[in-house]
Every structure is written in C-alpha cells, then in structure tokens.
Amino acid sequence: MADANFRAGTRALALAAVMTVSGAAIGGVGAPRGDAVRGADLYQAKCGACHSLDSNRAGPAHRGVVGRRAGHVAGFRYSTALSASHIVWTPANLDRWLTAPTVMVPGTTMGFRVSSPQERVDIIAYLAQNPSRR
C-alpha cells in the first residue's frame, strides 16, 4: 500500500511540475520559462548520447523522471552517492542537477552540465511532459 501511495504522490508531483515548468519559471519571477518543443530538440542534442526516455543506456531512462526519487530506475546501476541521496527530481532539483551534478551530489558519475538556464528549463519542460506510463 505504501508503494501505491508513493506512486500516486509522485504522479501528483509530476503533474504539479508540468504546471510549474510550463506556466511559471523554475527560479521565480523573471526566470526563463520552459519551452517543451525546444526542450525535445535540446534533449536529443545534449542528453541523447547517454539517455533516452524509455531505455537505460550509459545513463538511466528518463520517462517519468519528474517526481521520481533519484537513483531508482530498475535495471540501472547508479553510483552509491546518487542512490543514497534521497533526492526527488522536482523541476528545481533537476535545474540544480543540470547546473552542476558533481556539486549537488559529490561522488556521482554524471559530470555533464547544461550551462544555459534557458536550455535547462526547456529540457525540464520536455521531461515534465513525459510522465511515467503506469
């Protein structure tokens, strides 16, 4: 039952994240707004070599990432640091992660960063529009 409640809570969080990313800025007033269409192209260009929505590659699958606990995709071997982090992938946490993953979680194996705030919110908007298929 707790697992079902956790899944229901993460779905609600993912829906709230979609509304946050598409209707308001991650960082508050004056911060960039996310464009999911542009984010799809950026995701392929910047993330697609290691990630996909539905398959684990060098990095884990990203479908349903918004609202999910970090380090918990079945079949993917995470660093101990990320698995133990207790992070939930909210838009704000994804923005921090994409800014500097090794600063956010020392010991993680992901070192790729997205330096542009606009590109980050666009990628996050795209991810938020691709919830889990449960």
RASULKA-V136505 format. One record per residue. N is the residue number from 1. RES is the residue in three letters. PSI is psi in degrees with one decimal (none if undefined). OMEGA is omega in radians with two decimals (* if undefined). Layout:
n: <N | N>
res: <RES | RES>
psi: <PSI | PSI>
omega: <OMEGA | OMEGA>
//
This chain:
n: <1 | 2 | 3 | 4 | 5 | 6 | 7 | 8 | 9 | 10 | 11 | 12 | 13 | 14 | 15 | 16 | 17 | 18 | 19 | 20 | 21 | 22 | 23 | 24 | 25 | 26 | 27 | 28 | 29 | 30 | 31 | 32 | 33 | 34 | 35 | 36 | 37 | 38 | 39 | 40 | 41 | 42 | 43 | 44 | 45 | 46 | 47 | 48 | 49 | 50 | 51 | 52 | 53 | 54 | 55 | 56 | 57 | 58 | 59 | 60 | 61 | 62 | 63 | 64 | 65 | 66 | 67 | 68 | 69 | 70 | 71 | 72 | 73 | 74 | 75 | 76 | 77 | 78 | 79 | 80 | 81 | 82 | 83 | 84 | 85 | 86 | 87 | 88 | 89 | 90 | 91 | 92 | 93 | 94 | 95 | 96 | 97 | 98 | 99 | 100 | 101 | 102 | 103 | 104 | 105 | 106 | 107 | 108 | 109 | 110 | 111 | 112 | 113 | 114 | 115 | 116 | 117 | 118 | 119 | 120 | 121 | 122 | 123 | 124 | 125 | 126 | 127 | 128 | 129 | 130 | 131 | 132 | 133 | 134>
res: <MET | ALA | ASP | ALA | ASN | PHE | ARG | ALA | GLY | THR | ARG | ALA | LEU | ALA | LEU | ALA | ALA | VAL | MET | THR | VAL | SER | GLY | ALA | ALA | ILE | GLY | GLY | VAL | GLY | ALA | PRO | ARG | GLY | ASP | ALA | VAL | ARG | GLY | ALA | ASP | LEU | TYR | GLN | ALA | LYS | CYS | GLY | ALA | CYS | HIS | SER | LEU | ASP | SER | ASN | ARG | ALA | GLY | PRO | ALA | HIS | ARG | GLY | VAL | VAL | GLY | ARG | ARG | ALA | GLY | HIS | VAL | ALA | GLY | PHE | ARG | TYR | SER | THR | ALA | LEU | SER | ALA | SER | HIS | ILE | VAL | TRP | THR | PRO | ALA | ASN | LEU | ASP | ARG | TRP | LEU | THR | ALA | PRO | THR | VAL | MET | VAL | PRO | GLY | THR | THR | MET | GLY | PHE | ARG | VAL | SER | SER | PRO | GLN | GLU | ARG | VAL | ASP | ILE | ILE | ALA | TYR | LEU | ALA | GLN | ASN | PRO | SER | ARG | ARG>
psi: <-40.1 | -38.0 | -41.2 | -40.4 | -39.4 | -45.2 | -42.4 | -40.8 | -39.5 | -33.4 | -42.2 | -40.6 | -40.3 | -41.1 | -43.3 | -36.3 | -41.0 | -44.1 | -39.4 | -48.3 | -39.4 | -25.6 | -13.1 | 167.2 | 150.0 | -45.1 | 3.3 | -166.8 | 132.6 | -12.9 | 159.3 | 148.9 | 147.9 | 139.3 | 103.1 | -31.4 | -48.0 | -36.6 | -34.5 | -44.4 | -42.7 | -39.4 | -47.3 | -44.5 | -40.1 | -29.8 | -23.0 | -20.5 | -29.6 | -20.2 | 158.1 | 170.2 | -39.8 | -6.3 | 138.6 | 135.1 | -135.3 | -29.1 | 166.8 | 161.1 | 146.4 | -5.6 | 129.1 | 13.6 | -36.8 | 119.3 | -7.6 | 151.4 | 139.4 | 143.6 | 27.5 | 44.6 | 126.5 | 135.6 | 1.7 | 136.2 | 109.6 | 162.2 | 152.4 | -38.7 | -45.7 | -41.3 | -34.2 | 3.2 | -25.2 | 21.7 | 141.2 | 133.5 | 81.2 | 164.9 | -40.9 | -42.1 | -38.0 | -38.5 | -46.1 | -42.6 | -49.6 | -23.4 | -45.4 | 81.7 | -37.7 | -18.4 | -41.5 | -42.2 | 86.4 | 133.0 | -5.4 | 157.9 | -8.0 | 124.3 | -6.2 | 138.7 | 154.6 | 107.5 | -27.1 | 121.7 | -37.9 | -42.7 | -39.2 | -48.6 | -30.1 | -44.3 | -43.3 | -38.9 | -41.3 | -47.4 | -38.7 | -25.2 | 6.9 | 70.5 | 170.6 | 151.6 | 20.0 | none>
omega: <3.13 | 3.11 | 3.11 | 3.10 | 3.11 | 3.13 | 3.12 | 3.11 | -3.14 | 3.06 | 3.11 | 3.11 | 3.11 | 3.09 | 3.09 | 3.13 | 3.10 | 3.14 | -3.14 | -3.08 | -3.08 | -3.05 | -3.14 | -3.09 | 3.11 | -3.04 | 3.13 | -3.10 | 3.10 | 3.11 | -3.11 | 3.06 | -3.11 | 3.07 | -3.06 | 3.12 | 3.08 | 3.13 | 3.11 | 3.11 | 3.12 | 3.12 | 3.12 | -3.07 | -3.01 | -3.03 | -2.96 | 3.11 | -3.09 | -3.05 | 2.91 | 3.10 | -2.93 | -3.10 | 2.98 | 3.07 | 3.02 | 3.04 | -3.08 | 3.06 | -3.05 | 3.11 | -3.14 | -3.09 | -3.13 | -3.10 | -3.11 | 3.02 | 3.10 | 3.06 | -3.06 | 3.00 | -3.13 | 3.06 | 3.11 | -3.13 | -3.12 | 2.98 | 3.09 | -3.11 | -3.12 | 3.12 | -3.10 | -2.98 | -3.09 | 3.11 | 2.94 | -3.06 | 2.98 | 3.05 | 3.14 | 3.12 | 3.07 | 3.10 | 3.08 | -3.13 | -3.11 | 3.09 | -3.08 | -3.07 | -3.10 | 3.03 | -3.12 | -3.14 | 3.09 | -3.13 | 3.08 | 3.13 | 3.10 | 3.13 | -3.11 | -3.13 | 3.02 | -3.00 | -3.10 | 3.08 | 3.14 | 3.11 | 3.12 | -3.10 | 3.08 | 3.10 | 3.14 | 3.08 | 3.10 | -3.14 | -3.13 | 3.12 | 3.12 | -3.10 | 3.08 | -3.11 | -3.10 | *>
//
